[in-house]
């Protein structure tokens, strides 16, 4: 009797450890992700052998992963009510998210927060969204349909050896759903005092058994923030459209083609230096 109680107690400790340390799990592509309820049915050995693919780009046991990994799932995003990717990143421990004004964000890991997040490698489906023009990431234009995001993987700590440049303080990988997981239609509309209007539409279909696709479009108009001078200047309007096509070649190989286009109008304030009084001018 005493031994049985000890086994139950050890399983409860292991389950609490996994749920608090990992947040949620990233499973291999061939293994369906279980619900949190199903984790209670796993033995202690099975809990320790859960596979993740976040740190080394290959499936490995969570217990053997030498990194601080956190995963924001689609269910987390849906329940939180966030309307943008930067807002969703507030759920990850160790990630600092600051809103500069109505249309700009500053995001950092381990205390190194900056407008362009130069010390973080940001990926969407494994592709870097780093802008070489100004050496950083423009968070305001990473505006996917949140319903199309499968999970957001966050690695806190240096990852340059595996991930290359910019992964000084961490890696953020935004993974979207496959086209066959977003079949059918989706329409959303809304309005508010700050977000004057926002809308999104998506349609997913297929051509044959192996070719799946989806197209989407979204638009929002956001009110300007409050400035200490009383002048509102940072109102924001943005429209975006895109597509994704997945062709299953074999049981393990697939070809993906995707693209996005956006147009925005964002109010910003710039200060120029002058050689005579008042020595600066803001426009």
C-alpha positions, 0 to 999 in steps of 0.5 A: 500500500505504501509503495503504491502511494509513493508511485502515485506521488512520484508521478504527480511530481513529474507531471507538475515538473513537466507542466510548469517547466515546459508550459506545453510540448512540441512533438514530432511531426509524425506524433499527434499532440496529446491534450494536457488531460492525457498526460496524467495517463503517462507513466513516469518513464513516458513523461521523461521521454517526451520528445521536443524539436525546439532546441536542436532542430531534431526530436530529442527527449525533453529531459535531455534538452539543455535549454530553457524552452517554452511553447505558446500553443494555439489554445493559449493564444485563443484563451488569452484574447490577444490580437497580435504576436507581440502581445502573445509573447507576453505569456512566455516567461523571461520575454520582455515586451514593451509597447513604444507607441501605437504601432511600434514594439520593443521585445527582448530576452534576458533584459536586452530589450530593443526596438528591432530585437537585434539580439534575438533570432526571429523565425516564421516556419523556420525562415528568418524575418530579420531585415538587413536594411536596418538590422533587426525585426519589424514586429509590426509587420509580422501580422499573421492570422492568429488562428493560423498559428500552431505554436510559438517556440521560445528558447531563452539563452544563447543559440548561435552555435545551432541557429547562427547569427542574431541568436545571442539571447534567444530564438523565437520560432513562429510555426503556422499550421499546415494548409490541410489543417485549415480547410474550410472558411473563417471570417472574423470581424470586430471593433473597439475604442482603440482598435477601431476595426479589424477583420480577417477572412480565410479559405482553405481547399484542396486539389486532389489528395496531396495538394492543399492550399489556403488564402487569407486577407486581413485588415485593421485600423488602430486609433492613435495613442495619447502623447504628452503634448496632446498631439495624436500622431501614431494612428495605424492602418494595415492590410495584408494578404497571403497564401500557402500551398502544401504538396505531400510528395511522400509520407515524410517529404512535402513541398511548401510554397507560401507568400505574403503582401502587406501595405500599411500607413503608420503615423510616426514622429521624427526629430531632426538636428539643426545648426541654429536655435532651437537646434531640433525640429520634430515632424 
